[in-house]
Amino acid sequence: MKALCIGLWKDTGGQDLVEYALAAGMVAVAAVAAMPALSTVVSNVFMKIGSIINSSVQ
C-alpha cells in the first residue's frame, strides 16, 4: 500500500492537462472581464461608420 501511494504521489502524467485547463480558465476570465470595455469601443466605431455612410449617401 505504501508503494502504491508513493507511486501515485510521484506520478506527474496528468499534471500538464491540469495546467492547460487552468491557463484556459484564466484566459476565459480575462476575456469576460474585458468584454464590457471592448463592446463599448466597438459599438462607438460602428456608430461613427454608420453616421459617415449616412451623411455621404444623403
C-alpha positions, 0 to 999 in steps of 0.5 A, a space after each residue: 500500500 505504501 508503494 502504491 501511494 508513493 507511486 501515485 504521489 510521484 506520478 506527474 502524467 496528468 499534471 500538464 492537462 491540469 495546467 492547460 485547463 487552468 491557463 484556459 480558465 484564466 484566459 476565459 476570465 480575462 476575456 469576460 472581464 474585458 468584454 464590457 470595455 471592448 463592446 463599448 469601443 466597438 459599438 462607438 466605431 460602428 456608430 461613427 461608420 454608420 453616421 459617415 455612410 449616412 451623411 455621404 449617401 444623403 
